[in-house]
C-alpha cells in the first residue's frame, strides 16, 4: 500500500481558519474548495458513506486520503 501524506492538526486548523476568512469575504466557492481539500476524518467519511452513499463522497471532491489509508483504497466500493 502506498504511503499517504498526512496533514498535521496545526495544518488542518490553519486551512480551516483560511477557509473561514474566505467565507467572511464572501468567497463561498473558495471556502468550499478549501474545506473539501482538508482530509476528512475516517469516521466521518464512513458515516457519510453509510448515510449519504459513496456517490456523495466520490462526486463531492472530498479529500478522502485518511479514510483510504485506514480502510484501504477500495473502501468506497465495498
C-alpha positions as CSV (number, residue, x, y, z in Angstrom):
1,X,0.0,0.0,0.0
2,X,1.3,3.5,-0.9
3,X,2.3,5.8,1.9
4,X,-0.2,8.6,2.4
5,X,0.9,12.1,3.2
6,X,-0.8,13.2,6.4
7,X,-1.7,16.7,7.4
8,X,-0.9,17.8,10.9
9,X,-3.6,19.1,13.2
10,X,-2.0,22.6,13.0
11,X,-2.1,22.5,9.2
12,X,-5.7,21.5,9.3
13,X,-6.6,24.3,11.7
14,X,-4.7,26.8,9.6
15,X,-6.5,25.8,6.5
16,X,-9.8,25.9,8.3
17,X,-9.1,29.5,9.5
18,X,-8.2,30.5,6.0
19,X,-11.4,28.9,4.7
20,X,-13.5,31.0,7.2
21,X,-11.6,34.1,6.1
22,X,-12.7,33.3,2.5
23,X,-16.3,32.8,3.7
24,X,-16.2,36.1,5.6
25,X,-15.0,37.8,2.5
26,X,-18.0,36.4,0.6
27,X,-16.0,33.8,-1.4
28,X,-18.2,30.8,-0.9
29,X,-16.6,28.8,-3.8
30,X,-13.1,29.4,-2.3
31,X,-14.4,28.3,1.1
32,X,-16.0,25.1,-0.3
33,X,-12.9,24.3,-2.3
34,X,-10.5,24.8,0.6
35,X,-12.6,22.9,3.2
36,X,-13.0,19.9,0.8
37,X,-9.2,19.8,0.4
38,X,-8.8,19.2,4.2
39,X,-8.7,15.4,4.8
40,X,-12.0,14.1,6.1
41,X,-11.5,12.1,9.2
42,X,-12.1,8.4,8.5
43,X,-15.0,8.0,11.0
44,X,-16.8,10.9,9.2
45,X,-16.1,9.5,5.8
46,X,-17.6,6.1,6.8
47,X,-20.6,7.8,8.4
48,X,-21.2,9.8,5.2
49,X,-20.8,6.7,3.1
50,X,-23.4,4.9,5.2
51,X,-25.9,7.7,5.4
52,X,-25.5,9.5,2.0
53,X,-23.8,6.9,-0.2
54,X,-20.5,6.5,-1.8
55,X,-21.5,8.7,-4.8
56,X,-21.8,11.7,-2.4
57,X,-18.2,11.3,-1.5
58,X,-17.0,10.4,-5.0
59,X,-18.7,13.3,-6.7
60,X,-18.2,15.8,-3.9
61,X,-14.5,16.3,-4.4
62,X,-13.7,15.5,-0.8
63,X,-10.2,14.7,0.4
64,X,-10.5,11.0,1.5
65,X,-6.8,10.3,1.9
66,X,-7.1,9.5,5.6
67,X,-10.1,7.2,5.0
68,X,-8.2,5.4,2.2
69,X,-5.2,4.9,4.5
70,X,-7.4,3.4,7.2
71,X,-9.9,1.4,5.2
72,X,-8.0,0.6,2.0
73,X,-8.1,2.1,-1.5
74,X,-11.3,0.3,-2.4
75,X,-13.3,1.1,0.7
76,X,-15.9,3.1,-1.1
77,X,-16.8,0.1,-3.4
78,X,-17.2,-2.4,-0.5
